[in-house]
């Protein structure tokens, strides 16, 4: 998605990859427990958390939202714990409950949103900006250097969400 929107990207797979210069970090969808364990086992967790706390912009989707959250409903696990939200895993149902819809995000209307075993944002801290909602519940948020969505913008061909994030990076330079 970001490459299609004109950004240079690379994957972080080992500690040496963190030496490469980066303007932002993407925490993708997938299985948050596996991602969190791998981040710890590969020695990536602490350095990435330090970069996030130092202000590195982060774009997170689905499992990435879970990794950032301060609290998980019915789960004592906390990964990065830097986003003041409470998240419920699989809030919109299991795999068979996955769905797509369209909705507004800021000034953009009719943005496609793919919910796949999506977490739900149950509560947000007072400084958290709500970017998108579904049935009145927050599904996208921004807090300081963190932007996170419960759904998968990367699974659509619409690049507005990626472009808005990239435009924010350029404006901060």
KOLDREN-576852 format. One record per residue (C-alpha): residue number from 1; chain; x, y, z. Coordinates in Angstrom, 3 decimals. Layout:
BEGIN
<site><i>NUM</i><ch>A</ch><X>X</X><Y>Y</Y><Z>Z</Z></site>
...
This chain:
BEGIN
<site><i>1</i><ch>A</ch><X>0.000</X><Y>0.000</Y><Z>0.000</Z></site>
<site><i>2</i><ch>A</ch><X>2.699</X><Y>2.514</Y><Z>0.953</Z></site>
<site><i>3</i><ch>A</ch><X>4.909</X><Y>1.476</Y><Z>-1.937</Z></site>
<site><i>4</i><ch>A</ch><X>1.948</X><Y>2.000</Y><Z>-4.294</Z></site>
<site><i>5</i><ch>A</ch><X>1.491</X><Y>5.440</Y><Z>-2.711</Z></site>
<site><i>6</i><ch>A</ch><X>5.093</X><Y>6.345</Y><Z>-3.567</Z></site>
<site><i>7</i><ch>A</ch><X>7.000</X><Y>5.474</Y><Z>-0.390</Z></site>
<site><i>8</i><ch>A</ch><X>10.213</X><Y>3.480</Y><Z>-0.191</Z></site>
<site><i>9</i><ch>A</ch><X>9.702</X><Y>0.485</Y><Z>2.118</Z></site>
<site><i>10</i><ch>A</ch><X>11.695</X><Y>-2.366</Y><Z>3.616</Z></site>
<site><i>11</i><ch>A</ch><X>10.925</X><Y>-5.217</Y><Z>5.983</Z></site>
<site><i>12</i><ch>A</ch><X>12.375</X><Y>-5.482</Y><Z>9.464</Z></site>
<site><i>13</i><ch>A</ch><X>13.302</X><Y>-9.112</Y><Z>10.043</Z></site>
<site><i>14</i><ch>A</ch><X>16.404</X><Y>-8.884</Y><Z>12.224</Z></site>
<site><i>15</i><ch>A</ch><X>18.099</X><Y>-6.464</Y><Z>14.587</Z></site>
<site><i>16</i><ch>A</ch><X>20.501</X><Y>-5.245</Y><Z>11.868</Z></site>
<site><i>17</i><ch>A</ch><X>17.502</X><Y>-3.946</Y><Z>9.880</Z></site>
<site><i>18</i><ch>A</ch><X>16.889</X><Y>-1.334</Y><Z>12.598</Z></site>
<site><i>19</i><ch>A</ch><X>20.160</X><Y>0.373</Y><Z>11.618</Z></site>
<site><i>20</i><ch>A</ch><X>18.609</X><Y>1.435</Y><Z>8.321</Z></site>
<site><i>21</i><ch>A</ch><X>17.170</X><Y>4.946</Y><Z>8.347</Z></site>
<site><i>22</i><ch>A</ch><X>13.376</X><Y>5.010</Y><Z>8.558</Z></site>
<site><i>23</i><ch>A</ch><X>10.787</X><Y>7.749</Y><Z>8.610</Z></site>
<site><i>24</i><ch>A</ch><X>7.991</X><Y>5.564</Y><Z>10.010</Z></site>
<site><i>25</i><ch>A</ch><X>7.095</X><Y>2.060</Y><Z>11.131</Z></site>
<site><i>26</i><ch>A</ch><X>4.196</X><Y>-0.047</Y><Z>9.883</Z></site>
<site><i>27</i><ch>A</ch><X>2.775</X><Y>-2.677</Y><Z>12.240</Z></site>
<site><i>28</i><ch>A</ch><X>0.664</X><Y>-4.863</Y><Z>9.927</Z></site>
<site><i>29</i><ch>A</ch><X>-2.293</X><Y>-7.122</Y><Z>10.441</Z></site>
<site><i>30</i><ch>A</ch><X>-1.788</X><Y>-10.795</Y><Z>11.154</Z></site>
<site><i>31</i><ch>A</ch><X>-1.607</X><Y>-12.644</Y><Z>14.459</Z></site>
<site><i>32</i><ch>A</ch><X>-0.615</X><Y>-10.238</Y><Z>17.222</Z></site>
<site><i>33</i><ch>A</ch><X>0.514</X><Y>-12.928</Y><Z>19.677</Z></site>
<site><i>34</i><ch>A</ch><X>2.886</X><Y>-14.447</Y><Z>17.124</Z></site>
<site><i>35</i><ch>A</ch><X>4.143</X><Y>-11.009</Y><Z>16.083</Z></site>
<site><i>36</i><ch>A</ch><X>4.749</X><Y>-9.975</Y><Z>19.689</Z></site>
<site><i>37</i><ch>A</ch><X>6.593</X><Y>-13.189</Y><Z>20.526</Z></site>
<site><i>38</i><ch>A</ch><X>8.761</X><Y>-12.901</Y><Z>17.412</Z></site>
<site><i>39</i><ch>A</ch><X>9.584</X><Y>-9.270</Y><Z>18.186</Z></site>
<site><i>40</i><ch>A</ch><X>10.810</X><Y>-10.363</Y><Z>21.622</Z></site>
<site><i>41</i><ch>A</ch><X>12.645</X><Y>-13.512</Y><Z>20.461</Z></site>
<site><i>42</i><ch>A</ch><X>14.460</X><Y>-11.613</Y><Z>17.680</Z></site>
<site><i>43</i><ch>A</ch><X>15.524</X><Y>-8.815</Y><Z>20.032</Z></site>
<site><i>44</i><ch>A</ch><X>13.433</X><Y>-6.257</Y><Z>18.127</Z></site>
<site><i>45</i><ch>A</ch><X>10.870</X><Y>-5.428</Y><Z>20.798</Z></site>
<site><i>46</i><ch>A</ch><X>12.859</X><Y>-3.121</Y><Z>23.119</Z></site>
<site><i>47</i><ch>A</ch><X>14.590</X><Y>-1.129</Y><Z>20.340</Z></site>
<site><i>48</i><ch>A</ch><X>11.303</X><Y>-0.668</Y><Z>18.463</Z></site>
<site><i>49</i><ch>A</ch><X>9.498</X><Y>0.396</Y><Z>21.630</Z></site>
<site><i>50</i><ch>A</ch><X>12.271</X><Y>2.927</Y><Z>22.290</Z></site>
<site><i>51</i><ch>A</ch><X>11.906</X><Y>4.310</Y><Z>18.750</Z></site>
<site><i>52</i><ch>A</ch><X>8.119</X><Y>4.564</Y><Z>19.167</Z></site>
<site><i>53</i><ch>A</ch><X>8.464</X><Y>6.340</Y><Z>22.529</Z></site>
<site><i>54</i><ch>A</ch><X>11.035</X><Y>8.698</Y><Z>20.945</Z></site>
<site><i>55</i><ch>A</ch><X>8.394</X><Y>9.773</Y><Z>18.414</Z></site>
<site><i>56</i><ch>A</ch><X>8.847</X><Y>7.506</Y><Z>15.380</Z></site>
<site><i>57</i><ch>A</ch><X>5.527</X><Y>7.692</Y><Z>13.467</Z></site>
<site><i>58</i><ch>A</ch><X>3.662</X><Y>4.375</Y><Z>13.462</Z></site>
<site><i>59</i><ch>A</ch><X>0.894</X><Y>3.159</Y><Z>11.181</Z></site>
<site><i>60</i><ch>A</ch><X>-0.827</X><Y>0.052</Y><Z>12.564</Z></site>
<site><i>61</i><ch>A</ch><X>-3.636</X><Y>-2.135</Y><Z>11.279</Z></site>
<site><i>62</i><ch>A</ch><X>-5.591</X><Y>-4.874</Y><Z>13.053</Z></site>
<site><i>63</i><ch>A</ch><X>-2.925</X><Y>-6.884</Y><Z>14.914</Z></site>
<site><i>64</i><ch>A</ch><X>-0.744</X><Y>-3.768</Y><Z>14.934</Z></site>
<site><i>65</i><ch>A</ch><X>-3.496</X><Y>-1.983</Y><Z>16.880</Z></site>
<site><i>66</i><ch>A</ch><X>-3.437</X><Y>-4.800</Y><Z>19.438</Z></site>
<site><i>67</i><ch>A</ch><X>0.358</X><Y>-4.520</Y><Z>19.741</Z></site>
<site><i>68</i><ch>A</ch><X>0.109</X><Y>-0.781</Y><Z>20.462</Z></site>
<site><i>69</i><ch>A</ch><X>-2.864</X><Y>-0.875</Y><Z>22.879</Z></site>
<site><i>70</i><ch>A</ch><X>-2.452</X><Y>-0.116</Y><Z>26.582</Z></site>
<site><i>71</i><ch>A</ch><X>-5.170</X><Y>-2.624</Y><Z>27.502</Z></site>
<site><i>72</i><ch>A</ch><X>-6.829</X><Y>-5.729</Y><Z>26.048</Z></site>
<site><i>73</i><ch>A</ch><X>-10.256</X><Y>-6.906</Y><Z>27.215</Z></site>
<site><i>74</i><ch>A</ch><X>-10.079</X><Y>-10.289</Y><Z>29.010</Z></site>
<site><i>75</i><ch>A</ch><X>-6.335</X><Y>-10.565</Y><Z>28.328</Z></site>
<site><i>76</i><ch>A</ch><X>-3.571</X><Y>-9.379</Y><Z>30.675</Z></site>
<site><i>77</i><ch>A</ch><X>-1.077</X><Y>-9.245</Y><Z>27.798</Z></site>
<site><i>78</i><ch>A</ch><X>0.333</X><Y>-5.839</Y><Z>26.970</Z></site>
<site><i>79</i><ch>A</ch><X>2.841</X><Y>-5.499</Y><Z>24.175</Z></site>
<site><i>80</i><ch>A</ch><X>4.065</X><Y>-1.973</Y><Z>23.432</Z></site>
<site><i>81</i><ch>A</ch><X>1.342</X><Y>-0.423</Y><Z>25.621</Z></site>
<site><i>82</i><ch>A</ch><X>1.789</X><Y>3.052</Y><Z>24.126</Z></site>
<site><i>83</i><ch>A</ch><X>-1.677</X><Y>3.782</Y><Z>22.704</Z></site>
<site><i>84</i><ch>A</ch><X>-4.261</X><Y>4.784</Y><Z>25.345</Z></site>
<site><i>85</i><ch>A</ch><X>-7.061</X><Y>2.552</Y><Z>24.100</Z></site>
<site><i>86</i><ch>A</ch><X>-8.761</X><Y>-0.612</Y><Z>25.290</Z></site>
<site><i>87</i><ch>A</ch><X>-9.101</X><Y>-3.225</Y><Z>22.558</Z></site>
<site><i>88</i><ch>A</ch><X>-11.159</X><Y>-6.418</Y><Z>22.287</Z></site>
<site><i>89</i><ch>A</ch><X>-9.773</X><Y>-9.170</Y><Z>20.042</Z></site>
<site><i>90</i><ch>A</ch><X>-12.109</X><Y>-10.463</Y><Z>17.298</Z></site>
<site><i>91</i><ch>A</ch><X>-14.771</X><Y>-7.935</Y><Z>18.297</Z></site>
<site><i>92</i><ch>A</ch><X>-16.495</X><Y>-8.200</Y><Z>14.914</Z></site>
<site><i>93</i><ch>A</ch><X>-16.489</X><Y>-11.998</Y><Z>14.839</Z></site>
<site><i>94</i><ch>A</ch><X>-14.174</X><Y>-14.765</Y><Z>13.760</Z></site>
<site><i>95</i><ch>A</ch><X>-12.941</X><Y>-15.378</Y><Z>10.203</Z></site>
<site><i>96</i><ch>A</ch><X>-16.431</X><Y>-16.146</Y><Z>8.869</Z></site>
<site><i>97</i><ch>A</ch><X>-17.672</X><Y>-12.854</Y><Z>10.321</Z></site>
<site><i>98</i><ch>A</ch><X>-15.272</X><Y>-10.818</Y><Z>8.188</Z></site>
<site><i>99</i><ch>A</ch><X>-16.866</X><Y>-8.078</Y><Z>6.093</Z></site>
<site><i>100</i><ch>A</ch><X>-16.217</X><Y>-4.971</Y><Z>4.063</Z></site>
<site><i>101</i><ch>A</ch><X>-17.953</X><Y>-1.628</Y><Z>4.243</Z></site>
<site><i>102</i><ch>A</ch><X>-17.328</X><Y>1.995</Y><Z>3.288</Z></site>
<site><i>103</i><ch>A</ch><X>-17.174</X><Y>5.024</Y><Z>5.511</Z></site>
<site><i>104</i><ch>A</ch><X>-15.660</X><Y>8.433</Y><Z>6.063</Z></site>
<site><i>105</i><ch>A</ch><X>-12.172</X><Y>9.099</Y><Z>7.361</Z></site>
<site><i>106</i><ch>A</ch><X>-11.658</X><Y>12.771</Y><Z>8.047</Z></site>
<site><i>107</i><ch>A</ch><X>-12.483</X><Y>14.715</Y><Z>4.896</Z></site>
<site><i>108</i><ch>A</ch><X>-12.473</X><Y>11.556</Y><Z>2.755</Z></site>
<site><i>109</i><ch>A</ch><X>-15.835</X><Y>9.884</Y><Z>2.243</Z></site>
<site><i>110</i><ch>A</ch><X>-16.702</X><Y>6.400</Y><Z>1.048</Z></site>
<site><i>111</i><ch>A</ch><X>-13.346</X><Y>4.851</Y><Z>2.001</Z></site>
<site><i>112</i><ch>A</ch><X>-13.352</X><Y>1.031</Y><Z>1.714</Z></site>
<site><i>113</i><ch>A</ch><X>-12.739</X><Y>-0.746</Y><Z>5.011</Z></site>
<site><i>114</i><ch>A</ch><X>-11.993</X><Y>-4.492</Y><Z>5.240</Z></site>
<site><i>115</i><ch>A</ch><X>-12.681</X><Y>-6.049</Y><Z>8.658</Z></site>
<site><i>116</i><ch>A</ch><X>-11.036</X><Y>-9.479</Y><Z>9.019</Z></site>
<site><i>117</i><ch>A</ch><X>-11.215</X><Y>-10.930</Y><Z>12.536</Z></site>
<site><i>118</i><ch>A</ch><X>-10.956</X><Y>-7.285</Y><Z>13.470</Z></site>
<site><i>119</i><ch>A</ch><X>-10.315</X><Y>-6.051</Y><Z>16.982</Z></site>
<site><i>120</i><ch>A</ch><X>-12.728</X><Y>-3.530</Y><Z>18.427</Z></site>
<site><i>121</i><ch>A</ch><X>-11.743</X><Y>-0.321</Y><Z>20.147</Z></site>
<site><i>122</i><ch>A</ch><X>-13.784</X><Y>-0.388</Y><Z>23.363</Z></site>
<site><i>123</i><ch>A</ch><X>-12.465</X><Y>2.779</Y><Z>24.995</Z></site>
<site><i>124</i><ch>A</ch><X>-10.178</X><Y>5.660</Y><Z>24.073</Z></site>
<site><i>125</i><ch>A</ch><X>-8.155</X><Y>7.998</Y><Z>26.249</Z></site>
<site><i>126</i><ch>A</ch><X>-9.065</X><Y>11.703</Y><Z>26.352</Z></site>
<site><i>127</i><ch>A</ch><X>-6.262</X><Y>12.784</Y><Z>23.996</Z></site>
<site><i>128</i><ch>A</ch><X>-7.010</X><Y>10.138</Y><Z>21.356</Z></site>
<site><i>129</i><ch>A</ch><X>-8.496</X><Y>11.451</Y><Z>18.105</Z></site>
<site><i>130</i><ch>A</ch><X>-11.094</X><Y>9.186</Y><Z>16.492</Z></site>
<site><i>131</i><ch>A</ch><X>-10.496</X><Y>8.945</Y><Z>12.732</Z></site>
<site><i>132</i><ch>A</ch><X>-13.137</X><Y>6.405</Y><Z>11.689</Z></site>
<site><i>133</i><ch>A</ch><X>-16.131</X><Y>4.601</Y><Z>13.147</Z></site>
<site><i>134</i><ch>A</ch><X>-18.416</X><Y>1.703</Y><Z>12.347</Z></site>
<site><i>135</i><ch>A</ch><X>-21.904</X><Y>1.593</Y><Z>13.889</Z></site>
<site><i>136</i><ch>A</ch><X>-20.882</X><Y>4.387</Y><Z>16.249</Z></site>
<site><i>137</i><ch>A</ch><X>-17.766</X><Y>2.588</Y><Z>17.556</Z></site>
<site><i>138</i><ch>A</ch><X>-14.233</X><Y>3.859</Y><Z>16.909</Z></site>
<site><i>139</i><ch>A</ch><X>-12.314</X><Y>1.846</Y><Z>14.318</Z></site>
<site><i>140</i><ch>A</ch><X>-9.438</X><Y>4.215</Y><Z>13.592</Z></site>
<site><i>141</i><ch>A</ch><X>-7.524</X><Y>6.477</Y><Z>15.970</Z></site>
<site><i>142</i><ch>A</ch><X>-4.583</X><Y>8.847</Y><Z>16.162</Z></site>
<site><i>143</i><ch>A</ch><X>-2.568</X><Y>9.655</Y><Z>19.262</Z></site>
<site><i>144</i><ch>A</ch><X>0.629</X><Y>11.675</Y><Z>19.046</Z></site>
<site><i>145</i><ch>A</ch><X>2.860</X><Y>9.748</Y><Z>16.597</Z></site>
<site><i>146</i><ch>A</ch><X>0.531</X><Y>6.708</Y><Z>16.403</Z></site>
<site><i>147</i><ch>A</ch><X>-2.154</X><Y>6.025</Y><Z>13.793</Z></site>
<site><i>148</i><ch>A</ch><X>-4.049</X><Y>2.744</Y><Z>14.131</Z></site>
<site><i>149</i><ch>A</ch><X>-7.008</X><Y>1.068</Y><Z>12.457</Z></site>
<site><i>150</i><ch>A</ch><X>-9.007</X><Y>-2.015</Y><Z>13.439</Z></site>
<site><i>151</i><ch>A</ch><X>-9.509</X><Y>-2.739</Y><Z>9.742</Z></site>
<site><i>152</i><ch>A</ch><X>-7.173</X><Y>-3.301</Y><Z>6.777</Z></site>
<site><i>153</i><ch>A</ch><X>-6.734</X><Y>-0.364</Y><Z>4.392</Z></site>
<site><i>154</i><ch>A</ch><X>-3.889</X><Y>-2.287</Y><Z>2.748</Z></site>
<site><i>155</i><ch>A</ch><X>-6.342</X><Y>-4.879</Y><Z>1.397</Z></site>
<site><i>156</i><ch>A</ch><X>-8.055</X><Y>-2.388</Y><Z>-0.877</Z></site>
<site><i>157</i><ch>A</ch><X>-6.849</X><Y>-0.481</Y><Z>-3.926</Z></site>
<site><i>158</i><ch>A</ch><X>-7.839</X><Y>2.853</Y><Z>-2.364</Z></site>
<site><i>159</i><ch>A</ch><X>-4.670</X><Y>4.705</Y><Z>-1.356</Z></site>
<site><i>160</i><ch>A</ch><X>-6.212</X><Y>7.709</Y><Z>0.426</Z></site>
<site><i>161</i><ch>A</ch><X>-5.426</X><Y>6.421</Y><Z>3.927</Z></site>
<site><i>162</i><ch>A</ch><X>-1.799</X><Y>5.729</Y><Z>2.992</Z></site>
<site><i>163</i><ch>A</ch><X>-1.430</X><Y>9.074</Y><Z>1.219</Z></site>
<site><i>164</i><ch>A</ch><X>-2.865</X><Y>10.970</Y><Z>4.190</Z></site>
<site><i>165</i><ch>A</ch><X>-0.350</X><Y>9.253</Y><Z>6.531</Z></site>
<site><i>166</i><ch>A</ch><X>2.542</X><Y>9.967</Y><Z>4.142</Z></site>
<site><i>167</i><ch>A</ch><X>1.420</X><Y>13.581</Y><Z>3.709</Z></site>
<site><i>168</i><ch>A</ch><X>1.544</X><Y>13.914</Y><Z>7.514</Z></site>
<site><i>169</i><ch>A</ch><X>5.131</X><Y>12.656</Y><Z>7.509</Z></site>
<site><i>170</i><ch>A</ch><X>6.111</X><Y>15.148</Y><Z>4.818</Z></site>
<site><i>171</i><ch>A</ch><X>4.412</X><Y>18.005</Y><Z>6.669</Z></site>
<site><i>172</i><ch>A</ch><X>6.346</X><Y>17.128</Y><Z>9.845</Z></site>
<site><i>173</i><ch>A</ch><X>9.711</X><Y>17.416</Y><Z>8.055</Z></site>
